[in-house]
Amino acid sequence: MIHILDLQFQVSESIAAFIYETSEGPVLVECGPHSTWSNLVFGIEEAGFKVEDIKHLFLTHIHFD
């Protein structure tokens, strides 16, 4: 299953992160800029996970923001 996490960057639906459920546990794809941390945590929890459950992060590009 794939969960889409809206990071609420300035407006809704502008930046998303994704959680892929795998047999190895949840994999977070993208994390957004630091300013969206609380929204990321909220999205992870809404998807049924804890931040501590995330053992793998896949970044597709760099965030200078």
PQR file of N, CA, C, O and H, with PARSE charges and radii, in Angstrom:
ATOM      1  N   MET A   1       0.849  -1.180   0.000 -0.4000 1.5000
ATOM      2  CA  MET A   1       0.000   0.000   0.000 -0.0000 2.0000
ATOM      3  C   MET A   1       0.893   1.242   0.000  0.5500 1.7000
ATOM      4  O   MET A   1       1.977   1.245   0.584 -0.5500 1.4000
ATOM      5  N   ILE A   2       0.427   2.275  -0.652 -0.4000 1.5000
ATOM      6  CA  ILE A   2       1.124   3.560  -0.697 -0.0000 2.0000
ATOM      7  C   ILE A   2       0.246   4.603  -0.019  0.5500 1.7000
ATOM      8  O   ILE A   2      -0.943   4.713  -0.318 -0.5500 1.4000
ATOM      9  H   ILE A   2      -0.454   2.273  -1.127  0.4000 1.0000
ATOM     10  N   HIS A   3       0.836   5.366   0.893 -0.4000 1.5000
ATOM     11  CA  HIS A   3       0.136   6.450   1.578 -0.0000 2.0000
ATOM     12  C   HIS A   3       0.709   7.772   1.091  0.5500 1.7000
ATOM     13  O   HIS A   3       1.928   7.939   1.050 -0.5500 1.4000
ATOM     14  H   HIS A   3       1.802   5.277   1.136  0.4000 1.0000
ATOM     15  N   ILE A   4      -0.146   8.703   0.724 -0.4000 1.5000
ATOM     16  CA  ILE A   4       0.283  10.042   0.309 -0.0000 2.0000
ATOM     17  C   ILE A   4       0.126  10.982   1.495  0.5500 1.7000
ATOM     18  O   ILE A   4      -0.952  11.081   2.082 -0.5500 1.4000
ATOM     19  H   ILE A   4      -1.136   8.567   0.758  0.4000 1.0000
ATOM     20  N   LEU A   5       1.214  11.673   1.846 -0.4000 1.5000
ATOM     21  CA  LEU A   5       1.197  12.596   2.972 -0.0000 2.0000
ATOM     22  C   LEU A   5       1.299  14.024   2.442  0.5500 1.7000
ATOM     23  O   LEU A   5       2.330  14.408   1.890 -0.5500 1.4000
ATOM     24  H   LEU A   5       2.089  11.593   1.369  0.4000 1.0000
ATOM     25  N   ASP A   6       0.252  14.802   2.603 -0.4000 1.5000
ATOM     26  CA  ASP A   6       0.268  16.211   2.194 -0.0000 2.0000
ATOM     27  C   ASP A   6       1.031  16.992   3.258  0.5500 1.7000
ATOM     28  O   ASP A   6       0.605  17.046   4.411 -0.5500 1.4000
ATOM     29  H   ASP A   6      -0.586  14.491   3.052  0.4000 1.0000
ATOM     30  N   LEU A   7       2.138  17.589   2.885 -0.4000 1.5000
ATOM     31  CA  LEU A   7       2.966  18.303   3.852 -0.0000 2.0000
ATOM     32  C   LEU A   7       2.522  19.741   4.089  0.5500 1.7000
ATOM     33  O   LEU A   7       3.131  20.454   4.887 -0.5500 1.4000
ATOM     34  H   LEU A   7       2.483  17.545   1.948  0.4000 1.0000
ATOM     35  N   GLN A   8       1.473  20.171   3.407 -0.4000 1.5000
ATOM     36  CA  GLN A   8       0.892  21.505   3.640 -0.0000 2.0000
ATOM     37  C   GLN A   8       1.944  22.613   3.539  0.5500 1.7000
ATOM     38  O   GLN A   8       1.958  23.531   4.358 -0.5500 1.4000
ATOM     39  H   GLN A   8       0.978  19.593   2.759  0.4000 1.0000
ATOM     40  N   PHE A   9       2.813  22.531   2.549 -0.4000 1.5000
ATOM     41  CA  PHE A   9       3.840  23.551   2.369 -0.0000 2.0000
ATOM     42  C   PHE A   9       3.212  24.794   1.754  0.5500 1.7000
ATOM     43  O   PHE A   9       2.925  24.819   0.558 -0.5500 1.4000
ATOM     44  H   PHE A   9       2.802  21.786   1.883  0.4000 1.0000
ATOM     45  N   GLN A  10       3.001  25.802   2.549 -0.4000 1.5000
ATOM     46  CA  GLN A  10       2.399  27.077   2.173 -0.0000 2.0000
ATOM     47  C   GLN A  10       0.927  26.946   1.796  0.5500 1.7000
ATOM     48  O   GLN A  10       0.117  27.773   2.215 -0.5500 1.4000
ATOM     49  H   GLN A  10       3.234  25.782   3.521  0.4000 1.0000
ATOM     50  N   VAL A  11       0.559  25.931   1.018 -0.4000 1.5000
ATOM     51  CA  VAL A  11      -0.840  25.654   0.669 -0.0000 2.0000
ATOM     52  C   VAL A  11      -1.018  24.138   0.604  0.5500 1.7000
ATOM     53  O   VAL A  11      -0.037  23.397   0.551 -0.5500 1.4000
ATOM     54  H   VAL A  11       1.217  25.259   0.678  0.4000 1.0000
ATOM     55  N   SER A  12      -2.247  23.688   0.609 -0.4000 1.5000
ATOM     56  CA  SER A  12      -2.510  22.256   0.494 -0.0000 2.0000
ATOM     57  C   SER A  12      -2.084  21.735  -0.869  0.5500 1.7000
ATOM     58  O   SER A  12      -2.127  22.446  -1.873 -0.5500 1.4000
ATOM     59  H   SER A  12      -3.044  24.290   0.652  0.4000 1.0000
ATOM     60  N   GLU A  13      -1.678  20.490  -0.875 -0.4000 1.5000
ATOM     61  CA  GLU A  13      -1.373  19.751  -2.099 -0.0000 2.0000
ATOM     62  C   GLU A  13      -0.254  20.369  -2.938  0.5500 1.7000
ATOM     63  O   GLU A  13      -0.283  20.283  -4.166 -0.5500 1.4000
ATOM     64  H   GLU A  13      -1.643  19.912  -0.060  0.4000 1.0000
ATOM     65  N   SER A  14       0.730  20.989  -2.285 -0.4000 1.5000
ATOM     66  CA  SER A  14       1.852  21.532  -3.055 -0.0000 2.0000
ATOM     67  C   SER A  14       3.098  20.657  -2.938  0.5500 1.7000
ATOM     68  O   SER A  14       3.885  20.580  -3.882 -0.5500 1.4000
ATOM     69  H   SER A  14       0.753  21.058  -1.288  0.4000 1.0000
ATOM     70  N   ILE A  15       3.289  20.002  -1.800 -0.4000 1.5000
ATOM     71  CA  ILE A  15       4.408  19.081  -1.598 -0.0000 2.0000
ATOM     72  C   ILE A  15       3.871  17.842  -0.890  0.5500 1.7000
ATOM     73  O   ILE A  15       3.100  17.939   0.065 -0.5500 1.4000
ATOM     74  H   ILE A  15       2.650  20.065  -1.034  0.4000 1.0000
ATOM     75  N   ALA A  16       4.288  16.686  -1.372 -0.4000 1.5000
ATOM     76  CA  ALA A  16       3.846  15.438  -0.745 -0.0000 2.0000
ATOM     77  C   ALA A  16       5.046  14.565  -0.422  0.5500 1.7000
ATOM     78  O   ALA A  16       6.092  14.646  -1.065 -0.5500 1.4000
ATOM     79  H   ALA A  16       4.913  16.607  -2.148  0.4000 1.0000
ATOM     80  N   ALA A  17       4.867  13.739   0.580 -0.4000 1.5000
ATOM     81  CA  ALA A  17       5.778  12.647   0.888 -0.0000 2.0000
ATOM     82  C   ALA A  17       4.938  11.382   0.755  0.5500 1.7000
ATOM     83  O   ALA A  17       3.709  11.444   0.718 -0.5500 1.4000
ATOM     84  H   ALA A  17       4.017  13.674   1.102  0.4000 1.0000
ATOM     85  N   PHE A  18       5.598  10.253   0.683 -0.4000 1.5000
ATOM     86  CA  PHE A  18       4.892   9.001   0.474 -0.0000 2.0000
ATOM     87  C   PHE A  18       5.440   7.934   1.406  0.5500 1.7000
ATOM     88  O   PHE A  18       6.641   7.894   1.676 -0.5500 1.4000
ATOM     89  H   PHE A  18       6.597  10.202   0.712  0.4000 1.0000
ATOM     90  N   ILE A  19       4.577   7.085   1.891 -0.4000 1.5000
ATOM     91  CA  ILE A  19       4.998   5.919   2.646 -0.0000 2.0000
ATOM     92  C   ILE A  19       4.611   4.680   1.834  0.5500 1.7000
ATOM     93  O   ILE A  19       3.447   4.482   1.486 -0.5500 1.4000
ATOM     94  H   ILE A  19       3.602   7.118   1.672  0.4000 1.0000
ATOM     95  N   TYR A  20       5.607   3.863   1.546 -0.4000 1.5000
ATOM     96  CA  TYR A  20       5.385   2.576   0.905 -0.0000 2.0000
ATOM     97  C   TYR A  20       5.473   1.506   1.980  0.5500 1.7000
ATOM     98  O   TYR A  20       6.479   1.406   2.682 -0.5500 1.4000
ATOM     99  H   TYR A  20       6.553   4.023   1.829  0.4000 1.0000
ATOM    100  N   GLU A  21       4.438   0.720   2.109 -0.4000 1.5000
ATOM    101  CA  GLU A  21       4.471  -0.391   3.056 -0.0000 2.0000
ATOM    102  C   GLU A  21       5.175  -1.559   2.377  0.5500 1.7000
ATOM    103  O   GLU A  21       4.790  -1.983   1.287 -0.5500 1.4000
ATOM    104  H   GLU A  21       3.621   0.802   1.539  0.4000 1.0000
ATOM    105  N   THR A  22       6.207  -2.071   3.033 -0.4000 1.5000
ATOM    106  CA  THR A  22       6.956  -3.210   2.502 -0.0000 2.0000
ATOM    107  C   THR A  22       7.086  -4.279   3.577  0.5500 1.7000
ATOM    108  O   THR A  22       6.764  -4.041   4.741 -0.5500 1.4000
ATOM    109  H   THR A  22       6.520  -1.727   3.918  0.4000 1.0000
ATOM    110  N   SER A  23       7.554  -5.441   3.186 -0.4000 1.5000
ATOM    111  CA  SER A  23       7.781  -6.515   4.150 -0.0000 2.0000
ATOM    112  C   SER A  23       8.902  -6.167   5.123  0.5500 1.7000
ATOM    113  O   SER A  23       9.003  -6.774   6.189 -0.5500 1.4000
ATOM    114  H   SER A  23       7.816  -5.634   2.241  0.4000 1.0000
ATOM    115  N   GLU A  24       9.742  -5.200   4.770 -0.4000 1.5000
ATOM    116  CA  GLU A  24      10.829  -4.730   5.632 -0.0000 2.0000
ATOM    117  C   GLU A  24      10.378  -3.585   6.537  0.5500 1.7000
ATOM    118  O   GLU A  24      11.161  -3.095   7.351 -0.5500 1.4000
ATOM    119  H   GLU A  24       9.660  -4.707   3.904  0.4000 1.0000
ATOM    120  N   GLY A  25       9.138  -3.162   6.404 -0.4000 1.5000
ATOM    121  CA  GLY A  25       8.619  -2.026   7.159 -0.0000 2.0000
ATOM    122  C   GLY A  25       8.333  -0.860   6.240  0.5500 1.7000
ATOM    123  O   GLY A  25       8.554  -0.951   5.033 -0.5500 1.4000
ATOM    124  H   GLY A  25       8.502  -3.560   5.742  0.4000 1.0000
ATOM    125  N   PRO A  26       7.839   0.244   6.798 -0.5600 1.5000
ATOM    126  CA  PRO A  26       7.492   1.400   5.964  0.2800 2.0000
ATOM    127  C   PRO A  26       8.731   2.106   5.438  0.5500 1.7000
ATOM    128  O   PRO A  26       9.718   2.273   6.154 -0.5500 1.4000
ATOM    129  N   VAL A  27       8.666   2.519   4.175 -0.4000 1.5000
ATOM    130  CA  VAL A  27       9.733   3.296   3.545 -0.0000 2.0000
ATOM    131  C   VAL A  27       9.159   4.679   3.247  0.5500 1.7000
ATOM    132  O   VAL A  27       8.121   4.801   2.597 -0.5500 1.4000
ATOM    133  H   VAL A  27       7.864   2.384   3.593  0.4000 1.0000
ATOM    134  N   LEU A  28       9.835   5.708   3.721 -0.4000 1.5000
ATOM    135  CA  LEU A  28       9.404   7.087   3.473 -0.0000 2.0000
ATOM    136  C   LEU A  28      10.103   7.597   2.218  0.5500 1.7000
ATOM    137  O   LEU A  28      11.329   7.545   2.120 -0.5500 1.4000
ATOM    138  H   LEU A  28      10.678   5.609   4.249  0.4000 1.0000
ATOM    139  N   VAL A  29       9.328   8.085   1.267 -0.4000 1.5000
ATOM    140  CA  VAL A  29       9.880   8.687   0.057 -0.0000 2.0000
ATOM    141  C   VAL A  29       9.631  10.179   0.161  0.5500 1.7000
ATOM    142  O   VAL A  29       8.490  10.641   0.182 -0.5500 1.4000
ATOM    143  H   VAL A  29       8.332   8.127   1.347  0.4000 1.0000
ATOM    144  N   GLU A  30      10.712  10.910   0.225 -0.4000 1.5000
ATOM    145  CA  GLU A  30      10.735  12.351   0.440 -0.0000 2.0000
ATOM    146  C   GLU A  30      10.367  12.678   1.891  0.5500 1.7000
ATOM    147  O   GLU A  30       9.685  11.909   2.570 -0.5500 1.4000
ATOM    148  H   GLU A  30      11.638  10.534   0.208  0.4000 1.0000
ATOM    149  N   CYS A  31      10.828  13.810   2.328 -0.4000 1.5000
ATOM    150  CA  CYS A  31      10.512  14.238   3.698 -0.0000 2.0000
ATOM    151  C   CYS A  31      10.150  15.717   3.741  0.5500 1.7000
ATOM    152  O   CYS A  31       9.675  16.214   4.762 -0.5500 1.4000
ATOM    153  H   CYS A  31      11.382  14.434   1.776  0.4000 1.0000
ATOM    154  N   GLY A  32      10.374  16.420   2.637 -0.4000 1.5000
ATOM    155  CA  GLY A  32      10.054  17.843   2.594 -0.0000 2.0000
ATOM    156  C   GLY A  32      11.061  18.670   3.373  0.5500 1.7000
ATOM    157  O   GLY A  32      11.965  18.127   4.008 -0.5500 1.4000
ATOM    158  H   GLY A  32      10.760  16.017   1.807  0.4000 1.0000
ATOM    159  N   PRO A  33      10.905  19.974   3.322 -0.5600 1.5000
ATOM    160  CA  PRO A  33      11.796  20.870   4.054  0.2800 2.0000
ATOM    161  C   PRO A  33      11.509  20.840   5.554  0.5500 1.7000
ATOM    162  O   PRO A  33      10.449  20.390   5.990 -0.5500 1.4000
ATOM    163  N   HIS A  34      12.451  21.318   6.317 -0.4000 1.5000
ATOM    164  CA  HIS A  34      12.327  21.322   7.784 -0.0000 2.0000
ATOM    165  C   HIS A  34      11.042  22.004   8.250  0.5500 1.7000
ATOM    166  O   HIS A  34      10.457  21.605   9.257 -0.5500 1.4000
ATOM    167  H   HIS A  34      13.312  21.684   5.963  0.4000 1.0000
ATOM    168  N   SER A  35      10.608  23.016   7.532 -0.4000 1.5000
ATOM    169  CA  SER A  35       9.410  23.766   7.948 -0.0000 2.0000
ATOM    170  C   SER A  35       8.141  22.913   7.919  0.5500 1.7000
ATOM    171  O   SER A  35       7.121  23.319   8.476 -0.5500 1.4000
ATOM    172  H   SER A  35      11.084  23.341   6.714  0.4000 1.0000
ATOM    173  N   THR A  36       8.183  21.747   7.287 -0.4000 1.5000
ATOM    174  CA  THR A  36       6.997  20.886   7.217 -0.0000 2.0000
ATOM    175  C   THR A  36       7.080  19.698   8.181  0.5500 1.7000
ATOM    176  O   THR A  36       6.254  18.789   8.111 -0.5500 1.4000
ATOM    177  H   THR A  36       9.012  21.417   6.834  0.4000 1.0000
ATOM    178  N   TRP A  37       8.065  19.699   9.076 -0.4000 1.5000
ATOM    179  CA  TRP A  37       8.280  18.562   9.979 -0.0000 2.0000
ATOM    180  C   TRP A  37       7.009  18.151  10.735  0.5500 1.7000
ATOM    181  O   TRP A  37       6.671  16.968  10.767 -0.5500 1.4000
ATOM    182  H   TRP A  37       8.737  20.438   9.133  0.4000 1.0000
ATOM    183  N   SER A  38       6.313  19.100  11.335 -0.4000 1.5000
ATOM    184  CA  SER A  38       5.123  18.738  12.119 -0.0000 2.0000
ATOM    185  C   SER A  38       4.042  18.124  11.236  0.5500 1.7000
ATOM    186  O   SER A  38       3.330  17.219  11.673 -0.5500 1.4000
ATOM    187  H   SER A  38       6.588  20.061  11.309  0.4000 1.0000
ATOM    188  N   ASN A  39       3.910  18.600  10.010 -0.4000 1.5000
ATOM    189  CA  ASN A  39       2.929  18.008   9.091 -0.0000 2.0000
ATOM    190  C   ASN A  39       3.362  16.614   8.652  0.5500 1.7000
ATOM    191  O   ASN A  39       2.520  15.739   8.453 -0.5500 1.4000
ATOM    192  H   ASN A  39       4.488  19.335   9.655  0.4000 1.0000
ATOM    193  N   LEU A  40       4.668  16.402   8.500 -0.4000 1.5000
ATOM    194  CA  LEU A  40       5.176  15.079   8.159 -0.0000 2.0000
ATOM    195  C   LEU A  40       4.870  14.092   9.279  0.5500 1.7000
ATOM    196  O   LEU A  40       4.385  12.990   9.023 -0.5500 1.4000
ATOM    197  H   LEU A  40       5.352  17.113   8.662  0.4000 1.0000
ATOM    198  N   VAL A  41       5.149  14.481  10.510 -0.4000 1.5000
ATOM    199  CA  VAL A  41       4.869  13.617  11.664 -0.0000 2.0000
ATOM    200  C   VAL A  41       3.380  13.306  11.726  0.5500 1.7000
ATOM    201  O   VAL A  41       2.999  12.156  11.944 -0.5500 1.4000
ATOM    202  H   VAL A  41       5.543  15.376  10.718  0.4000 1.0000
ATOM    203  N   PHE A  42       2.539  14.310  11.537 -0.4000 1.5000
ATOM    204  CA  PHE A  42       1.092  14.109  11.540 -0.0000 2.0000
ATOM    205  C   PHE A  42       0.688  13.101  10.466  0.5500 1.7000
ATOM    206  O   PHE A  42      -0.101  12.194  10.730 -0.5500 1.4000
ATOM    207  H   PHE A  42       2.849  15.244  11.360  0.4000 1.0000
ATOM    208  N   GLY A  43       1.224  13.256   9.260 -0.4000 1.5000
ATOM    209  CA  GLY A  43       0.895  12.344   8.163 -0.0000 2.0000
ATOM    210  C   GLY A  43       1.335  10.917   8.431  0.5500 1.7000
ATOM    211  O   GLY A  43       0.610   9.970   8.127 -0.5500 1.4000
ATOM    212  H   GLY A  43       1.865  13.993   9.045  0.4000 1.0000
ATOM    213  N   ILE A  44       2.525  10.761   9.002 -0.4000 1.5000
ATOM    214  CA  ILE A  44       3.019   9.428   9.351 -0.0000 2.0000
ATOM    215  C   ILE A  44       2.076   8.775  10.355  0.5500 1.7000
ATOM    216  O   ILE A  44       1.718   7.606  10.211 -0.5500 1.4000
ATOM    217  H   ILE A  44       3.115  11.530   9.249  0.4000 1.0000
ATOM    218  N   GLU A  45       1.681   9.527  11.359 -0.4000 1.5000
ATOM    219  CA  GLU A  45       0.783   8.987  12.382 -0.0000 2.0000
ATOM    220  C   GLU A  45      -0.610   8.701  11.821  0.5500 1.7000
ATOM    221  O   GLU A  45      -1.231   7.704  12.190 -0.5500 1.4000
ATOM    222  H   GLU A  45       1.972  10.477  11.475  0.4000 1.0000
ATOM    223  N   GLU A  46      -1.101   9.555  10.944 -0.4000 1.5000
ATOM    224  CA  GLU A  46      -2.404   9.327  10.312 -0.0000 2.0000
ATOM    225  C   GLU A  46      -2.389   8.058   9.461  0.5500 1.7000
ATOM    226  O   GLU A  46      -3.418   7.402   9.301 -0.5500 1.4000
ATOM    227  H   GLU A  46      -0.597  10.365  10.644  0.4000 1.0000
ATOM    228  N   ALA A  47      -1.222   7.717   8.918 -0.4000 1.5000
ATOM    229  CA  ALA A  47      -1.100   6.504   8.111 -0.0000 2.0000
ATOM    230  C   ALA A  47      -0.974   5.257   8.983  0.5500 1.7000
ATOM    231  O   ALA A  47      -0.936   4.139   8.471 -0.5500 1.4000
ATOM    232  H   ALA A  47      -0.386   8.250   9.048  0.4000 1.0000
ATOM    233  N   GLY A  48      -0.908   5.451  10.299 -0.4000 1.5000
ATOM    234  CA  GLY A  48      -0.874   4.325  11.212 -0.0000 2.0000
ATOM    235  C   GLY A  48       0.509   3.924  11.690  0.5500 1.7000
ATOM    236  O   GLY A  48       0.693   2.834  12.231 -0.5500 1.4000
ATOM    237  H   GLY A  48      -0.938   6.360  10.715  0.4000 1.0000
ATOM    238  N   PHE A  49       1.491   4.811  11.491 -0.4000 1.5000
ATOM    239  CA  PHE A  49       2.862   4.516  11.890 -0.0000 2.0000
ATOM    240  C   PHE A  49       3.354   5.546  12.900  0.5500 1.7000
ATOM    241  O   PHE A  49       2.707   6.566  13.138 -0.5500 1.4000
ATOM    242  H   PHE A  49       1.342   5.696  11.052  0.4000 1.0000
ATOM    243  N   LYS A  50       4.500   5.260  13.481 -0.4000 1.5000
ATOM    244  CA  LYS A  50       5.217   6.212  14.327 -0.0000 2.0000
ATOM    245  C   LYS A  50       6.487   6.608  13.586  0.5500 1.7000
ATOM    246  O   LYS A  50       6.972   5.854  12.743 -0.5500 1.4000
ATOM    247  H   LYS A  50       5.026   4.431  13.288  0.4000 1.0000
ATOM    248  N   VAL A  51       7.021   7.763  13.885 -0.4000 1.5000
ATOM    249  CA  VAL A  51       8.262   8.206  13.251 -0.0000 2.0000
ATOM    250  C   VAL A  51       9.350   7.152  13.456  0.5500 1.7000
ATOM    251  O   VAL A  51      10.152   6.901  12.556 -0.5500 1.4000
ATOM    252  H   VAL A  51       6.627   8.376  14.570  0.4000 1.0000
ATOM    253  N   GLU A  52       9.378   6.537  14.636 -0.4000 1.5000
ATOM    254  CA  GLU A  52      10.387   5.530  14.945 -0.0000 2.0000
ATOM    255  C   GLU A  52      10.283   4.294  14.047  0.5500 1.7000
ATOM    256  O   GLU A  52      11.245   3.537  13.920 -0.5500 1.4000
ATOM    257  H   GLU A  52       8.727   6.740  15.367  0.4000 1.0000
ATOM    258  N   ASP A  53       9.114   4.087  13.423 -0.4000 1.5000
ATOM    259  CA  ASP A  53       8.929   2.939  12.529 -0.0000 2.0000
ATOM    260  C   ASP A  53       9.669   3.116  11.211  0.5500 1.7000
ATOM    261  O   ASP A  53       9.954   2.136  10.522 -0.5500 1.4000
ATOM    262  H   ASP A  53       8.332   4.701  13.526  0.4000 1.0000
ATOM    263  N   ILE A  54       9.981   4.355  10.855 -0.4000 1.5000
ATOM    264  CA  ILE A  54      10.626   4.640   9.576 -0.0000 2.0000
ATOM    265  C   ILE A  54      12.116   4.342   9.699  0.5500 1.7000
ATOM    266  O   ILE A  54      12.836   5.020  10.432 -0.5500 1.4000
ATOM    267  H   ILE A  54       9.750   5.152  11.414  0.4000 1.0000
ATOM    268  N   LYS A  55      12.566   3.332   8.981 -0.4000 1.5000
ATOM    269  CA  LYS A  55      13.986   2.943   9.007 -0.0000 2.0000
ATOM    270  C   LYS A  55      14.690   3.290   7.701  0.5500 1.7000
ATOM    271  O   LYS A  55      15.919   3.304   7.631 -0.5500 1.4000
ATOM    272  H   LYS A  55      11.981   2.781   8.385  0.4000 1.0000
ATOM    273  N   HIS A  56      13.894   3.572   6.665 -0.4000 1.5000
ATOM    274  CA  HIS A  56      14.464   3.855   5.348 -0.0000 2.0000
ATOM    275  C   HIS A  56      13.816   5.115   4.771  0.5500 1.7000
ATOM    276  O   HIS A  56      12.597   5.285   4.817 -0.5500 1.4000
ATOM    277  H   HIS A  56      12.896   3.561   6.723  0.4000 1.0000
ATOM    278  N   LEU A  57      14.664   5.991   4.227 -0.4000 1.5000
ATOM    279  CA  LEU A  57      14.212   7.224   3.587 -0.0000 2.0000
ATOM    280  C   LEU A  57      14.835   7.297   2.203  0.5500 1.7000
ATOM    281  O   LEU A  57      16.046   7.142   2.051 -0.5500 1.4000
ATOM    282  H   LEU A  57      15.654   5.853   4.189  0.4000 1.0000
ATOM    283  N   PHE A  58      14.011   7.531   1.205 -0.4000 1.5000
ATOM    284  CA  PHE A  58      14.481   7.664  -0.170 -0.0000 2.0000
ATOM    285  C   PHE A  58      14.234   9.092  -0.609  0.5500 1.7000
ATOM    286  O   PHE A  58      13.088   9.535  -0.682 -0.5500 1.4000
ATOM    287  H   PHE A  58      13.026   7.657   1.329  0.4000 1.0000
ATOM    288  N   LEU A  59      15.314   9.820  -0.903 -0.4000 1.5000
ATOM    289  CA  LEU A  59      15.209  11.197  -1.371 -0.0000 2.0000
ATOM    290  C   LEU A  59      15.406  11.235  -2.881  0.5500 1.7000
ATOM    291  O   LEU A  59      16.323  10.609  -3.410 -0.5500 1.4000
ATOM    292  H   LEU A  59      16.245   9.460  -0.843  0.4000 1.0000
ATOM    293  N   THR A  60      14.536  11.977  -3.572 -0.4000 1.5000
ATOM    294  CA  THR A  60      14.659  12.073  -5.028 -0.0000 2.0000
ATOM    295  C   THR A  60      15.393  13.341  -5.443  0.5500 1.7000
ATOM    296  O   THR A  60      15.863  13.441  -6.577 -0.5500 1.4000
ATOM    297  H   THR A  60      13.791  12.486  -3.141  0.4000 1.0000
ATOM    298  N   HIS A  61      15.495  14.307  -4.541 -0.4000 1.5000
ATOM    299  CA  HIS A  61      16.193  15.543  -4.862 -0.0000 2.0000
ATOM    300  C   HIS A  61      16.520  16.272  -3.563  0.5500 1.7000
ATOM    301  O   HIS A  61      16.002  15.922  -2.502 -0.5500 1.4000
ATOM    302  H   HIS A  61      15.113  14.226  -3.620  0.4000 1.0000
ATOM    303  N   ILE A  62      17.363  17.267  -3.647 -0.4000 1.5000
ATOM    304  CA  ILE A  62      17.800  17.999  -2.466 -0.0000 2.0000
ATOM    305  C   ILE A  62      16.807  19.120  -2.136  0.5500 1.7000
ATOM    306  O   ILE A  62      16.183  19.701  -3.024 -0.5500 1.4000
ATOM    307  H   ILE A  62      17.783  17.551  -4.509  0.4000 1.0000
ATOM    308  N   HIS A  63      16.681  19.401  -0.861 -0.4000 1.5000
ATOM    309  CA  HIS A  63      15.847  20.516  -0.404 -0.0000 2.0000
ATOM    310  C   HIS A  63      16.750  21.566   0.243  0.5500 1.7000
ATOM    311  O   HIS A  63      17.343  21.313   1.292 -0.5500 1.4000
ATOM    312  H   HIS A  63      17.188  18.929  -0.139  0.4000 1.0000
ATOM    313  N   PHE A  64      16.855  22.720  -0.367 -0.4000 1.5000
ATOM    314  CA  PHE A  64      17.597  23.813   0.230 -0.0000 2.0000
ATOM    315  C   PHE A  64      16.707  24.665   1.135  0.5500 1.7000
ATOM    316  O   PHE A  64      17.190  25.511   1.888 -0.5500 1.4000
ATOM    317  H   PHE A  64      16.374  22.925  -1.219  0.4000 1.0000
ATOM    318  N   ASP A  65      15.403  24.424   1.045 -0.4000 1.5000
ATOM    319  CA  ASP A  65      14.469  25.177   1.864 -0.0000 2.0000
ATOM    320  C   ASP A  65      14.318  24.466   3.170  0.5500 1.7000
ATOM    321  O   ASP A  65      13.571  24.918   4.037 -0.5500 1.4000
ATOM    322  H   ASP A  65      15.011  23.737   0.433  0.4000 1.0000
TER
END
